[in-house]
């Protein structure tokens, strides 16, 4: 495989400007307090996301590759390093909400300073360093999605249940018909990134995988179908659940997807547009791997493997579907026709997040980006309504622990045949 050509200075400068601008547009509705509070250990304050993504560019490009560059504030690396052991000591993840200073305004000043320095340096950067800038842009796009889901969780903890963006009343649409099945025969397929365009390290090397005969659902599971699972006692019947999942359900008293509430027999959900009635035609979201696996068992099916998913998704446009384009009300939308494989909700697979054959982490601190997390997590595919358009691709491997569900996570079924 030929080495990928680094993006040009002009193209990369434009990409950098677009990504940084969207991040700031997303946080425009937030107060300093909104941007500072941390609602749980898995989530980070919006202010921390804004500063951390700037720290990434400042550390790995400006500090390391621009002669004479001086850190904006020597205290910031301790505050805004995430998990890079090679970069030294850092503030505890679960205590990020205690960073009341610097203020939101000071963080924005930091972002502006990093932006100006990087744009000025761009024409001097060689191809390898431009690759790092591109990695930083995709890293910030990941944080754009995390920022939104972390704000959603934060606002859900506020008794006022504020909406981040106003939205018009929902117009009911017809429920989709029964799930259709895409049949695929036994055969060897190639999965993993093919070297064209950007990819994260965990997406390669490209390799062969053997598929058994199977069928894949032509759409994801809807809220209405999930309500049937609830009504049938799905959360009360241990036979559908993995042992760890059943223990988690009982310990946490789980009885429905995250952000759902039943009041007087009516189900509602909380979203970035506030609390609304559950839309039966929309895809179910905010479910854990444990819930996804239990639903699949109840439905007489299973979760797809990531190889099955990627082989089917390779024929679909990764820029299609409901994805993040601008700062506005964001939620999964009903699909009147069979939906795209991309957007709306991340789809749990039954595959553990482990390295592909031949995987090797990069040298240096950036080698810590993905490889060291390849333990105890499961792969999700396809992107969501909060994934920036242009960020997803068929080979993209997202990953979370099986109990986590504050992301826009949903379910596509598979079955053997």
N, C-alpha and C positions, 0 to 999 in steps of 0.2 A: 504494500500500500504506500503511495507517495505521501510525503509529509504535507499537511495542510498549509496552504499559504496564509500568512497572517493578514488580517484586514488592513486596508489602507488607512493612512492618517485621517483623511477626510471622512471616510465612512465610519471610522471608529469614533471620531469626535462627534458626529451627528448622533450615533447610537448612545454615546455617553450622555449627551445633552438631553435626549428624549427620556432616558431612564431616570436621570436625576430630577428632571422636571415633573415627571409623573409622581414620583415619591412625594415631592413637596405638595403637589395638588391633592394627594390622598389625605394628607394630614391637615390640610387647610381648615377643616371644620373644628379642629381640636383646640381646647384650651391648654394652658401649661399644665394644669392639674390632670386633665385627660391624658396627656402625653407622658406623665410621670409615674402614674400608679401602675402596679403590677398585680394582676388578679390571681395568678397561680405560678408555680415554679416553671411550668412548661411554656408560659407566655412571657414576653418581654415588653417593657413599656415602649410606646411609640417613639419617645425621645431617644431611647437606647438604640432602636433600629436605625434611626436617622444618623446617630453618631457612629455606630458600629460599621455601617456600610462606608462611611467616610474614612474611618480608621483603616479599613481594608485597602482602599486606594492609597491613602497616605503612607501606610506601612510598606506594602509590597511593591509599590511603584515609585512614589515620590522619595521616600526615605532611602530605599535600596538602589534606585537607578537614576536619580536626578542629582548630579553633583551640586553641593552647596545648599541643598534643601534643609531647612530647620523645621522641626515639629511645631505645629500650631500651638500646642500646649503639652509639655512633657508629662503632665499628669494623666492625659487622656488614654494612653495605651493601657494602663492598669484598669481604667473604668470600662473600656469599650472593646478589649480583646474578648472573644467569645470562648474558644476552646483550644487555641493554639498553644500547646505546651512549649514549643520552641520559642515562643515570644515571651515566656516568663510568667510571673505572677499576674493574677487578674482578680477582679472583684467577683464574689460568689454569684452564681447565676440566680439563685433564689432571693438575692438581696438587691437586685437591680432596681427595684422600686424605691429603694432608699436614696437613690442618686437624685436628690432634689436640686442640687447644683452640679453642673452648669444648668442654667435655665434653658427653656425651649428656644428663646431668642439667641442665646449664646451658641447653642448647637447649630442653629441655622447659620450663624456667622461662621462657624467652623466649616460647615458644608460649603459655603460660598468661597472660603479661602482655599479649600482643597480643590474645588471645581476650577478656580482661576489658575492655580498652580499646575494642575494636570493638563488643562487645555493649552496653556503656554508651552508645556514640555512635550506635547504630543508629537510635533514634527521631529523631535530629536530621538524618539524612542525606536529601538530596533525591533525586528519582528518578534523575538521571544518576549520582549516586554509588552509589546502591543497585544500579544496573546494573553498576558496577565490582566491588561486593562479590559479585554473582552470577557475574561473570566469574572472580573469585578462587576461588570455590567449584568451578567447573568446571575451572579451572587446577589446583587441588589434586587433583581426581579424576584428571586426567591423570597427576599425579605419584604417585598411589597405585599406578597400574599400572606406571609406570616404577620405582618403589621395589621392587615385587615382582620384576620381571624383572631388575633390577640385583642384588638379593639372590640370586636364582637363579644368575646368572652368577658372583657372588662365591663362593657355596658350591660351585659346580662346580669352582672352582680350588683348593679345599681338598682335600688328599689323603684326608681322612676322609669326604668327600662327605656332610656332615651334612644331615639333614632339618630344614626349618624347622618343620613341623608333623607329628606322627605321623599315620598313616593306616592304616586297616584293609586287609588283603590284598584285592586286586582280585578280583571275581567275574567270570569270563569271560562275555561275551555273544555272541550270534550275530553273524556278519559281516553287514553290510547287503548287500542284493542289488545287482545292477549299477546303475550310475548311470542315472537317468532324465533325460529332457531336457524342459525347459520351452520350448516354441516361442513365439516372439514375431514378429509381423509387422513389416513396414516401417511407419514412422510418426514423427510428431513428438511428442516428450514434453517435459514441463517438469521440469527438475531444479534443485536448489539449495533452500535453505531458504525456506519460504513465509511467514515472519514470525511464525508462531505459536510462542511459547515461546522458550527460549534457543537461540542458535547462535553459533558462532565466525565471525569476519569472513570467513574463506576459504570458507564454505559458501554465500555469495551473490555477486552477485545471482541470484535465480531467473531462469532463461532457458530457451529452447527448444533442443532437440538432436534431430537426425535420426538415427533408428536404422535400420540395414539389417536385413533378415530374419536372425534368428539363433536359436540355442538356448542355453539356460543350464542347467548341471547342477543337479539338484535337491538335491544335497548336496556337501559338500567331499570331497576325496581322503583316503583312509584310510591309516594306517600300513601295512596289509597291501598295498595297491596300490602304495605307495611302495617296499616291499621288492621287489616285482616289477620295478620300475624299476631298482633297484640290481642285482638278480640278472641283469637283461638287459644289464648293462654301461652303464647310463645315465650314470654318472659317468666312464666311460672313452671314450665315443664323442663326438667333437667336433661331429658333424653336428647334434646336438640343441641346441647351446649358441650363444648370442650370443658374439661375439668377446671382448667384455669379460668375460663370464661364464666363458668357457673359460680366459682368462688368470688370472682370480681363482681358479678351481678349482685350476689347476696351481700358482700361487704359494702358496696357502694349504693345498694338499694336502687338499682337501675330498673326502670319499668317502661322506658320509651327512649327514642333518640334524644340526644342532648338538645336543650332549648325547647322541647315540647312540654306542654301542660294541658291537662284535661280539666275543664271547668264546666260543670253542669252538663256533662256528656259531650262537650264540644272541645276538640283538640285545637290548640293554637301553637304557634312556634314563634320564637324570637329571632329576628334577623337584623341586619344593618339598617333596615327600614322600620324597626320597631316590632311590636308584637302584632301578629296577623293570624287569621285562621289558617290552619294547615290546608294547602292546596292538594287535593287528592291526585291531580294529574302531574304534579311536579315530581322530579326524582327525589327519593328519600336521601337525606344527607345528615352529617354529624352522627354517624354510627361507627362503632369500633370494629376492628377485625373480629372480635368475639361475637358481636351482634351479626355481622355480615355472614360469618360461618354458620351461626345458629339459624339464621333465616334460610340460607341455602339448604341446610339439612331439612328444615321444616318443609321447604318447597320441593323436596325430592331431587335436589340438584347439588352443585358444589361451586366453589369459587374457581375461576380459570387460573391456570398457571400463567406466569408472565410470558412464557414462550408462546402459548396459545393466543394470549391477548395481542402480543406484538405482531405475530404472523397475520392476524386478522386486521389489525389497525394499519398495517403498512400500505394498504390500498386506499386509505382515507386521508383527507387533507388535514394536517395538524393545525392549520390556521382556521379551521371551521369551528362551528359550535359556539356556545355562549362562553366567552372569555373576557378578560379585563381589557378594556380599551381606553377608558378614561375614568376620572373620579366621579362616580355617580352611584345610585343605589345598585347593589350587587347581590344577586341571589340566583339559585338554580331556577331555570324556567322550563315549563312544559314544552315538550317537543311533539308537535302535531303529527309529524311524520317520524319514521325511524330516525333516531338521533345520530349525530356524528359520534365517533369514538373519542372525540376530544372536546373538552369544556364541560360545563355544568358541575360535575362532581368527579373527584378522584375515585378510581375504582379499585377496591381491594382485590388483590390476587391471593392465591394460596401459596405463593412462593416466598421463601425466606430471603431476606436481603443478605446475600453472600456474594463474594467476588466471582466474576466470570473466570473461566480457565485462562491462565496467562496474565491475569491482572497484576499490575505492580504499581504501588503508590509513587507519585513523583518525588523527586528529591526536595529537601528543604521543608519549610513550614507549610507551604501549600499542599504538600503530600498528606497533611492531616485532614484535608477537606472532606473526603468521603470514606476512605478506606477503613479508618479506625472505628467506624460505626457499623461495620458489617457483622453484627451479632445481636440476636434477640429481636430483630425487627422484621416487618413484612413489607413487601413491595406493593406500591400503588401505581396505577398507570392512568394517563389520559388528560391530566390537567382539570381545572375547575373554573367556575365563574370568576374566581379571584386570581387565576393564573394569567399574567400578561400575555396578550396575543403575540405569537411569534416565539414564545419561550419553550413551548412543548414540542415534542416530536415522538415518533413511534418508539424510539429506543430509550426515552426518558424514564429513569427509575426514581420515583419518590419512595420514601420509606418512613414508617413510624412504628412505634411499639404497639402491640395488639390492643391495649386498653385505651389508646388515645383517640379522641373523636372531636376535638375542637376545630379541626380542619374540615373543609367541605368534602367529606368522604362518603361514598355511596357504594352501590352493589350492582354488578353485572353477573348473571348466573352462567354456569357452564354445566354440561353433563356428559357422561361417557355414552358411547353408542356402539 
